[in-house]
Amino acid sequence: MREVVLSIPDVEKEQNIEIEVKINGKKEKLNYKVEILNWRKENSDPNTKVDTLKHYINEHDKDWKLVQIGIPDNGTIPIMFKKNEK
């Protein structure tokens, strides 16, 4: 699948994003969501942070697939998921 990059506003809380596109004249709706994972601030061990991230992704609703892990900032990290097509 090809990619189109869109800028969205800064994410403070969970955001749901719906995009309607036409591909060869056929309209499709794509659903994305961005969730913010708060790191445990008292724990600075990078291995524990990686384990926390892995657990969060593995336990996530299976109707959504991981698309992107963003850049950590101020003790949080944005994670983008795409709704599985039916």
C-alpha positions in Angstrom: 0.0 0.0 0.0 1.3 3.5 -0.8 1.5 6.1 1.8 0.2 9.7 2.0 1.5 11.8 4.9 -0.9 14.2 6.5 -0.2 16.7 9.3 -2.5 16.6 12.2 -2.7 18.9 15.2 -0.5 18.2 18.3 -2.0 15.3 20.2 -2.8 15.8 23.8 -5.3 13.0 24.3 -6.6 10.2 22.2 -7.7 11.3 18.7 -9.8 9.5 16.2 -9.1 10.4 12.6 -11.4 9.5 9.7 -10.2 10.0 6.2 -12.3 9.5 3.0 -10.3 8.9 -0.2 -11.1 8.0 -3.7 -8.9 5.4 -5.3 -9.7 4.9 -9.0 -13.1 6.5 -8.5 -14.0 4.1 -5.6 -14.6 5.9 -2.3 -13.0 4.4 0.8 -13.0 5.4 4.5 -9.9 4.9 6.5 -10.0 5.1 10.3 -6.9 5.8 12.5 -6.5 6.6 16.1 -3.6 8.1 18.0 -3.2 7.1 21.7 -0.7 8.6 24.1 1.2 6.2 26.3 2.6 7.7 29.6 5.9 6.3 30.6 6.4 5.5 34.2 8.3 8.6 35.2 9.9 7.0 38.2 11.4 4.3 36.0 14.2 5.5 33.6 15.3 2.0 32.6 15.1 1.9 28.8 14.5 -1.9 28.8 11.5 -1.5 31.1 10.1 1.2 28.8 10.4 -1.1 25.8 8.7 -3.9 27.7 5.9 -1.4 28.7 5.5 -0.4 25.0 5.4 -4.0 23.8 2.8 -5.0 26.4 0.6 -2.0 25.5 0.7 -2.9 21.8 0.2 -6.6 22.4 -2.8 -6.1 24.7 -4.4 -3.5 22.4 -7.8 -4.2 20.7 -7.1 -6.6 17.8 -9.5 -4.7 15.6 -6.7 -2.1 15.3 -3.2 -2.7 13.9 -0.1 -0.7 14.8 0.9 1.8 12.1 3.5 4.0 13.8 5.3 4.7 17.1 6.0 8.4 17.4 8.9 10.2 19.0 8.9 10.2 22.9 8.3 13.6 24.4 8.0 14.7 28.0 7.4 11.3 29.4 4.8 10.3 26.7 4.9 8.5 23.4 2.2 8.7 20.6 1.1 5.4 19.1 -1.0 5.3 15.9 -3.3 2.5 15.0 -5.4 1.8 11.8 -8.7 0.1 12.0 -8.5 -3.3 10.3 -10.5 -3.5 7.0 -13.4 -5.9 7.0 
